[in-house]
Amino acid sequence: MKKTHKHILLLLITLAFSCGPKKGIVTKRSDEKQKTEGTKESTEEQKVNDKKEVKTEQKSKPVSKVDAYIQRYSNIAMTEMRKSKIPASITLAQGILESGSGNGRLAVKANNHFGIKCHGWKGAKIYHDDDRSQECFRKYRKPESSYEDHSDFLTGRKRYAKLFDLEPDDYKGWAKGLRAAGYATDRKYPQKLISLIERYELYKYDQEVLGQSNSEKRELIKVNHGVKRVIVEQGDTLYSLAKRYNTTVDKIKSLNNMNSNDLVAGQELMIPN
């Protein structure tokens, strides 16, 4: 009877020791699994938060003065390119450089974005220190007028005539040609324009104009030695063209050896400057 009790006691002790470690092992694995899952959830949550922070930083990033200037005036520059064949990239680069991205005194006080002086000017004026003290500069009612006058200034002077023989997207040739023709006295003027054009990819606005449909391409005006060559559009008349280009019907007819006032869409006319 005593032996039986001893055997039972030993059996119970053996069972107790054999069960204890197994339970400990199961509990340990469960804890590790929970910790691992918790770490994964925490990592995913951190990634989501990081993405949100990046997006917030991107949204709050301020637009530079140059970028703001380009956004505001690129369409005007392209419009002028269609009318005058001056590359939009050159016009924008000159505007950025001459006006301090629209923040210079002449741009703020006189809407003069290209530093054009009063030579032959009968409109409003402003005086500003430049090469000499208190030089006379042109003053405009709105920036768009400055862009239009910039086109007229270049197309209306024979010293810039050779520039219009260049390809319409040859911004490097234009930058060098402007300096050679006397537009600026700064020797580094061409390099400054080219640097702005390439840094801000202003040449894409030239490409946008040149990539338009054939009817819009016709709006480009070729200029040779002070004479504009215009493609007649549907609805154009000699009177409307004379008014548009500030000349007279008789002058247009004389320059083109015309005997009548009849025009045909697609016809090329020479318009005196």
C-alpha positions as CSV (number, residue, x, y, z in Angstrom):
1,M,0.0,0.0,0.0
2,K,2.9,2.3,0.9
3,K,4.6,1.5,-2.4
4,T,1.4,2.4,-4.3
5,H,1.2,5.8,-2.6
6,K,4.9,6.5,-3.4
7,H,4.3,5.6,-7.1
8,I,1.3,7.9,-7.3
9,L,3.2,10.7,-5.6
10,L,6.1,10.4,-8.0
11,L,3.8,10.4,-11.0
12,L,2.0,13.5,-9.9
13,I,5.4,15.3,-9.3
14,T,6.6,14.3,-12.8
15,L,3.4,15.5,-14.4
16,A,3.6,18.8,-12.6
17,F,7.1,19.5,-13.8
18,S,6.4,18.4,-17.4
19,C,3.3,20.7,-17.8
20,G,4.9,23.8,-16.2
21,P,7.5,24.6,-18.9
22,K,5.1,24.1,-21.8
23,K,2.7,26.7,-20.5
24,G,5.6,29.1,-20.1
25,I,6.7,28.6,-23.6
26,V,3.3,29.2,-25.1
27,T,2.8,32.4,-23.1
28,K,6.2,33.7,-24.2
29,R,5.5,33.1,-27.9
30,S,2.1,34.8,-27.6
31,D,3.7,37.9,-26.0
32,E,6.4,38.1,-28.7
33,K,3.7,37.8,-31.4
34,Q,1.7,40.7,-29.8
35,K,4.9,42.8,-29.6
36,T,5.8,42.1,-33.2
37,E,2.3,43.0,-34.4
38,G,2.3,46.1,-32.3
39,T,5.7,47.2,-33.8
40,K,4.3,46.6,-37.4
41,E,1.3,48.7,-36.7
42,S,3.4,51.4,-35.2
43,T,5.8,51.4,-38.2
44,E,2.9,51.7,-40.7
45,E,1.3,54.5,-38.7
46,Q,4.6,56.3,-38.7
47,K,4.9,55.9,-42.5
48,V,1.4,57.4,-43.0
49,N,2.3,60.3,-40.7
50,D,5.5,60.9,-42.5
51,K,3.7,61.0,-45.9
52,K,1.2,63.5,-44.5
53,E,4.0,65.7,-43.2
54,V,5.8,65.6,-46.6
55,K,2.5,66.6,-48.4
56,T,2.0,69.4,-45.9
57,E,5.5,70.7,-46.4
58,Q,5.0,70.6,-50.2
59,K,1.7,72.5,-50.0
60,S,3.2,75.2,-47.7
61,K,6.3,75.7,-49.7
62,P,6.3,79.3,-51.0
63,V,6.4,80.1,-54.7
64,S,9.6,82.1,-55.6
65,K,9.3,85.6,-57.0
66,V,10.6,84.4,-60.3
67,D,8.1,81.5,-60.6
68,A,5.3,83.9,-59.6
69,Y,6.4,86.3,-62.3
70,I,6.5,83.6,-64.9
71,Q,3.0,82.4,-64.0
72,R,1.6,85.9,-64.3
73,Y,3.2,87.0,-67.5
74,S,4.0,83.9,-69.6
75,N,0.7,84.1,-71.5
76,I,1.3,87.7,-72.4
77,A,4.8,86.8,-73.6
78,M,3.4,84.1,-75.8
79,T,0.8,86.4,-77.2
80,E,3.5,88.9,-78.2
81,M,5.5,86.1,-79.8
82,R,2.6,85.2,-82.0
83,K,2.3,88.9,-83.1
84,S,5.9,89.9,-83.4
85,K,8.1,86.7,-83.6
86,I,10.1,87.7,-80.5
87,P,10.7,84.5,-78.6
88,A,8.6,84.3,-75.5
89,S,11.6,83.0,-73.6
90,I,13.6,86.1,-74.4
91,T,10.7,88.4,-73.4
92,L,10.2,86.7,-70.1
93,A,13.9,86.5,-69.3
94,Q,14.3,90.2,-70.1
95,G,11.3,91.0,-67.9
96,I,12.6,89.0,-65.0
97,L,16.1,90.6,-65.3
98,E,15.1,94.2,-66.0
99,S,12.2,94.4,-63.5
100,G,13.7,92.4,-60.7
101,S,10.9,89.9,-61.2
102,G,8.3,92.7,-61.1
103,N,9.6,94.1,-57.8
104,G,11.9,96.9,-59.1
105,R,11.0,100.5,-58.8
106,L,10.3,101.1,-62.5
107,A,8.0,98.0,-62.6
108,V,6.1,98.9,-59.4
109,K,5.8,102.7,-60.0
110,A,5.6,102.8,-63.8
111,N,4.7,99.3,-65.0
112,N,7.9,99.5,-67.0
113,H,9.3,95.9,-67.1
114,F,12.0,96.3,-69.7
115,G,13.8,99.5,-68.6
116,I,12.8,101.3,-71.9
117,K,13.8,104.9,-71.7
118,C,11.9,107.9,-73.1
119,H,13.6,108.2,-76.5
120,G,10.8,109.5,-78.8
121,W,8.2,108.8,-76.1
122,K,5.2,111.2,-75.8
123,G,3.4,109.4,-72.9
124,A,3.8,109.6,-69.1
125,K,7.3,109.5,-67.7
126,I,9.2,108.6,-64.6
127,Y,12.7,109.6,-63.6
128,H,15.1,107.0,-62.2
129,D,18.8,106.7,-61.6
130,D,20.4,104.3,-64.1
131,D,23.6,104.9,-66.1
132,R,23.2,108.5,-65.1
133,S,21.3,110.3,-62.4
134,Q,17.5,110.8,-62.9
135,E,17.2,109.4,-66.4
136,C,13.8,109.5,-68.1
137,F,11.9,106.2,-68.5
138,R,8.5,105.4,-70.0
139,K,5.5,105.0,-67.7
140,Y,2.6,102.7,-68.6
141,R,-0.9,102.3,-67.2
142,K,-0.6,98.5,-67.0
143,P,2.1,95.9,-67.4
144,E,0.6,94.5,-70.6
145,S,1.3,97.9,-72.3
146,S,4.9,97.5,-71.3
147,Y,5.1,94.1,-73.1
148,E,3.4,95.5,-76.2
149,D,5.8,98.5,-76.3
150,H,8.7,96.1,-75.8
151,S,7.6,94.3,-79.0
152,D,7.1,97.6,-80.9
153,F,10.5,98.9,-79.7
154,L,12.3,95.9,-81.1
155,T,10.3,95.4,-84.3
156,G,10.4,99.2,-85.1
157,R,14.1,99.7,-85.1
158,K,16.4,98.6,-87.9
159,R,19.3,97.8,-85.6
160,Y,17.4,94.8,-84.4
161,A,16.2,93.7,-87.8
162,K,18.8,90.9,-88.1
163,L,17.4,89.2,-85.0
164,F,14.2,88.4,-86.9
165,D,16.2,86.4,-89.5
166,L,17.0,83.9,-86.7
167,E,14.9,80.8,-86.0
168,P,12.0,81.8,-83.7
169,D,13.2,79.5,-80.9
170,D,16.9,80.5,-81.1
171,Y,17.0,82.2,-77.7
172,K,20.8,82.0,-77.6
173,G,21.1,83.9,-80.9
174,W,18.6,86.5,-79.6
175,A,20.4,86.9,-76.3
176,K,23.7,87.6,-78.0
177,G,22.1,89.7,-80.8
178,L,20.4,92.1,-78.3
179,R,23.7,92.9,-76.7
180,A,25.4,93.3,-80.0
181,A,22.7,95.7,-81.2
182,G,23.1,97.9,-78.2
183,Y,20.1,96.9,-76.1
184,A,22.2,96.6,-73.0
185,T,25.7,97.8,-72.0
186,D,26.3,94.8,-69.6
187,R,28.8,92.5,-71.2
188,K,27.3,89.5,-69.4
189,Y,23.8,90.4,-70.5
190,P,23.5,87.4,-73.0
191,Q,24.8,84.9,-70.4
192,K,22.3,86.2,-67.8
193,L,19.4,85.8,-70.2
194,I,20.5,82.4,-71.3
195,S,21.0,81.3,-67.7
196,L,17.4,82.4,-66.7
197,I,15.9,80.7,-69.8
198,E,17.6,77.4,-69.1
199,R,17.2,77.4,-65.3
200,Y,13.4,78.1,-65.5
201,E,12.9,76.2,-68.8
202,L,11.4,79.3,-70.4
203,Y,12.1,77.8,-73.8
204,K,9.0,75.6,-73.3
205,Y,6.9,78.7,-74.0
206,D,8.5,79.1,-77.4
207,Q,7.7,75.5,-78.1
208,E,4.1,75.9,-77.0
209,V,3.7,78.8,-79.5
210,L,5.4,77.0,-82.3
211,G,3.4,73.9,-81.7
212,Q,0.0,75.6,-82.3
213,S,-2.2,74.8,-85.2
214,N,-1.4,76.2,-88.7
215,S,-4.0,78.9,-88.4
216,E,-2.4,80.2,-85.2
217,K,1.1,79.9,-86.7
218,R,0.1,82.3,-89.4
219,E,-0.3,85.0,-86.8
220,L,3.5,85.1,-86.5
221,I,4.9,88.2,-88.2
222,K,8.1,88.1,-90.0
223,V,10.1,91.4,-89.8
224,N,12.8,92.4,-92.3
225,H,14.5,95.8,-92.2
226,G,11.7,97.7,-90.7
227,V,8.8,96.1,-92.7
228,K,6.4,93.6,-91.1
229,R,5.1,90.7,-93.2
230,V,1.6,89.8,-92.2
231,I,-0.6,86.9,-93.2
232,V,-4.1,88.1,-93.9
233,E,-6.8,86.3,-91.8
234,Q,-10.5,85.9,-92.6
235,G,-12.3,89.2,-91.9
236,D,-9.2,91.4,-92.2
237,T,-9.5,94.6,-94.3
238,L,-7.0,97.2,-95.3
239,Y,-8.6,99.6,-92.9
240,S,-8.5,97.2,-90.0
241,L,-4.8,96.3,-90.7
242,A,-3.9,100.0,-91.1
243,K,-5.5,100.7,-87.7
244,R,-3.9,97.7,-86.0
245,Y,-0.4,98.6,-87.2
246,N,-0.7,102.4,-86.9
247,T,-0.3,103.1,-90.6
248,T,-2.6,104.1,-93.5
249,V,-4.4,102.2,-96.2
250,D,-2.5,104.2,-98.9
251,K,0.9,103.2,-97.5
252,I,0.0,99.5,-97.4
253,K,-1.3,99.6,-101.0
254,S,1.8,101.5,-102.2
255,L,4.2,99.1,-100.5
256,N,2.4,96.1,-102.0
257,N,1.7,97.6,-105.4
258,M,-2.1,97.1,-104.9
259,N,-4.7,98.6,-107.3
260,S,-7.8,97.5,-105.3
261,N,-8.8,97.1,-101.6
262,D,-9.6,93.4,-102.0
263,L,-7.9,90.9,-99.7
264,V,-7.8,87.1,-99.6
265,A,-7.3,85.0,-96.5
266,G,-3.8,83.6,-96.5
267,Q,-2.4,86.5,-98.6
268,E,0.9,87.9,-97.4
269,L,1.2,91.7,-97.0
270,M,4.1,94.0,-96.2
271,I,3.2,96.5,-93.5
272,P,5.4,99.6,-93.1
273,N,6.7,100.3,-89.5
